[in-house]
C-alpha cells in the first residue's frame, strides 16, 4: 500500500468557505485526512478536489 503524504504546507488560514488558503482543502477534508479509516482512494480524491479549487480560483482569499 502506497502512503499518500498530506498536502499541508503549514500555512493554515481558512477563508469564509472553510477552505485552507495554504493547501486548498476544506475543513472537512482536513479532518478526514487524519482519520485512520481514510483510504488512499479517498485521499487521492481530496487531493484532486484541492487541486481543482486552486486552479479554478473558486475560493476567495
C-alpha positions as CSV (number, residue, x, y, z in Angstrom):
1,X,0.0,0.0,0.0
2,X,1.4,3.4,-1.0
3,X,1.4,6.1,1.6
4,X,0.0,9.5,0.4
5,X,1.6,12.4,2.1
6,X,-0.5,15.3,3.4
7,X,-0.6,18.4,1.2
8,X,-0.4,20.6,4.3
9,X,2.2,23.4,3.8
10,X,1.9,24.6,7.4
11,X,0.3,27.8,6.3
12,X,-3.2,27.2,7.7
13,X,-5.7,30.0,7.2
14,X,-9.4,29.3,6.5
15,X,-11.4,31.6,4.3
16,X,-15.2,32.2,4.8
17,X,-16.0,29.0,2.9
18,X,-13.8,27.0,5.4
19,X,-11.1,26.3,2.7
20,X,-7.5,26.4,3.7
21,X,-5.6,29.0,1.7
22,X,-2.4,27.0,2.2
23,X,-3.4,23.6,0.8
24,X,-6.9,24.3,-0.6
25,X,-8.6,21.5,1.3
26,X,-11.9,22.1,3.0
27,X,-12.1,21.9,6.8
28,X,-14.0,18.6,6.5
29,X,-11.3,17.2,4.1
30,X,-8.5,18.3,6.6
31,X,-10.3,16.5,9.4
32,X,-11.0,13.4,7.3
33,X,-7.3,13.1,6.2
34,X,-6.0,12.3,9.7
35,X,-8.6,9.5,10.4
36,X,-7.2,6.0,10.3
37,X,-10.1,4.7,8.2
38,X,-9.5,7.2,5.3
39,X,-8.4,5.1,2.3
40,X,-5.8,6.0,-0.3
41,X,-8.6,6.4,-2.8
42,X,-10.3,8.9,-0.6
43,X,-7.1,10.8,0.0
44,X,-6.5,10.9,-3.8
45,X,-10.0,12.4,-4.3
46,X,-9.3,15.0,-1.6
47,X,-6.1,16.0,-3.5
48,X,-8.0,16.2,-6.7
49,X,-10.6,18.4,-5.1
50,X,-7.9,20.7,-3.6
51,X,-6.0,21.0,-6.9
52,X,-9.3,21.8,-8.7
53,X,-10.0,24.6,-6.2
54,X,-6.6,26.0,-6.6
55,X,-6.5,26.0,-10.4
56,X,-10.1,27.3,-10.8
57,X,-9.8,30.0,-8.2
58,X,-13.1,29.0,-6.7
59,X,-12.1,30.4,-3.4
60,X,-11.9,33.9,-2.1
61,X,-8.9,34.9,0.0
